[in-house]
Amino acid sequence: MYRTVIKTLRGAGRALRRRTGVFIATAAGVLTLELLLPPALLSIARKPVDYFAFNAWLAELPAYLFSSDVPLRRKLEFLPNLALFWFSADSPYGGVDWGLAVTVSNLLRFVLLAALFGLYFALVVQSRALPIAAGGMARLSRGGGALGALASTLGISSGGCTVMGCGVPVLPVIGLAFAGLTSGTLVLMAQLSRIGTLLVFLAVTLGVILLAWRTGSAPAVDGSTAGLRSAPSS
């Protein structure tokens, strides 16, 4: 078990060192999608976004966190649900047509998922550079990872009520694109969102562990050496 963990960590470390650009580009791309695609989808399906703002109270956050007058338990309960910024669109009949806020817990979840996808794709590229005999997978597809990232952005991991007027604790953003849904349907979508988010995390994490173990079990070779070793000798 210990050796398996060491091999897995070694494989992840190799991928991060040698495919840093892939990791950063993928993580940044997924994080950007998670932040911008939901309001873009709502703008197309409902009404164009016309307001964006950061929470003005954030300037008071350090004083709140270090305050001795507020119990630690209350701080821990408050911080995850603190809205950092939000998008919204005014209704032509007054009020808000839709609104989407990103809380501390949302942002942490987005960053973690983006990092997992970044590591997954870095491991895919690193594995392709290895000889087949050394544990490489020359035809390993990246389509599943890309599809998972898109699915998580279009409503599985992009939840949160955090959405004005939706009436349920967590709602996938894609559910807001359809007006007139019953409360029962919204609650069902909220439950599916939680389950879907967990499944995405588990699937990507398992993929990362498997690829990291295979890569860590292979000899430490770079891409050029791998190409030479995989070529037939003359």
Buried (B, 14 or more C-beta within 10 A) or exposed (E): EEEEEEBBEBBBEBBBEBBEEBBEBBBEBBBEBBBEBBBEBBBEBBBEBEEEEEBEEEEEBEEBEEEEEEEEEEEEEEBEEBBBBBBBBBEEEEEEBBBBBBBBBBBEBBBBBBBBBBBBBBBBBBBBBBBEEBBBBEEBEEEBBBEBBEBBBBBBBBBBBBBBEBEBBBBBBBBBBEEEBEEEEBBBBBEBBBEBBEBBBEBBBEBBBEBBBBBBBBEEBEBEBBEEBBEEEE
